[in-house]
Structure formats: structure tokens, C-alpha cells
Amino acid sequence: MTPPHTAPRVTPQQAWDTFAAGNDRFVAGASAHPNQNVERRSELVNTQTPDVALFGCSDSRLAAEIIFDCGLGDLFIARNMGHVVAESITASMEYAVTELGASLIVVLAHDSCGAVAAAIDQSSRTPSETTASVQNTLAPIQPAVQQLWLRNNTDTPYADASKIDANAVGRIHLAATVNELLRTSRAISDAVDAGKLAVVGCQYRLTEGRAVPYTVVGPVELELAPLD
Ligand SMILES: [Zn+2]
């Protein structure tokens, strides 16, 4: 296995508990806005020690330091539309774990995701025109559309947006994203295998501001919502 260059400072459980507590404060309207002052900024000039790496959808409503009530140096973040794993994403998460000592990776999906809606549209009989780069980025979401559509419909392979639960598609894609991150990274998988890292998949609920965990790999005790 690849030994981590920087040992984790906290256990995955400690990292999760701190992270989840920040979201609890945000949900309750009791944000403390920690680590956002001049002292913290100065402290971090020559170093960073984030315990959590986050890979989420780019959606403007998922502003991570706000919804998890943390600040400078707390989260190492990579985001793209529909949280689609790419080499740069895998590399960013690996870097956070092996070089920065993060002990938790959070994959952050959300309800009412435009990328999921667009992937459903691309899976329909008459997909909207889009650019090649958008089409290629949405393609890894389409198996989740197909999986849910064909579970409930046998008359046509073309998905119908009015007859499919987009948030359920999002959760299938969330679980697939976690799997894909593990599949594409031996370094991440080894760290999980060694008990030094956990990967948690959450779907954020826009209305209440809560990141609900649906999937976990690694040593964290937490209450999971059912994926289906
Ligand atoms: Zn989204």
C-alpha cells in the first residue's frame, strides 16, 4: 500500500462529528462562523491542515464553508456540476488525504440538482441540445437515470422527467460517485482499508439546509438514511 505522507491528525469519527456539528448549527440558524478572522488567516499563511476533503456539486446553493459552518483551512474542496468524478477530482481528494492528512472525504449531492435534471433530459426521447463538454460531463450520471427508470418502466428505455424521482436518481448517482472515487484511487482505498479515512456520501436538502448521510465506507458510526 502507499503510505500516507502526512498522518491524519484526527480519526474519521472525530472529523465527521466536527463536520456534522457545523451543519447542525447552520440548520438551527446558530452558525458560529469559526476560523474566519484575521488571526486564523495569519496562522495559515505557511500551512494548511484540513481534516475534511469535500467533493460536491458546483451548485451555488452548496457554499460549503457556510452550510458546514467552518472557515479558512477547514475544508479542502473540489466541486463540479453534478459531482462527476474525473482525474483532477480523484487527484485533489488523494492530495488532501496523503499530503494534507485529511481523514474524511465527504461527497456532497443535493436535491433539485440541475445536473441530474439535465442528465434525465439527456436520457429522454428528445434530449435538449447542449455542448459537447456538458454532454460528456453529464454522461456518468445517465446510468443512475437508467437504473431507476428501468426499475419502474419496461415500455421504453427513454426516461420521462415527469415520471421519475430526480432526487432518487441523485442518490443513486451519489452512491456511484463514492464508488467511483474508491475505484479510481488506490491511495484513497488504502487509507480506508487502513482505518485512517472514511468516505461519506450526503445529499443536501435545500429547504432545511441539512446534509443527510446516505452512504459510508470506513470507520465512522453515523445514522444513514435509506438509499431507496
Ligand atoms: Zn447540482
Residues whose N, C-alpha, C, O or C-beta is under 5 A from the ligand:
A	BS01	ZN	C57 D59 G82 C113 G114 A115
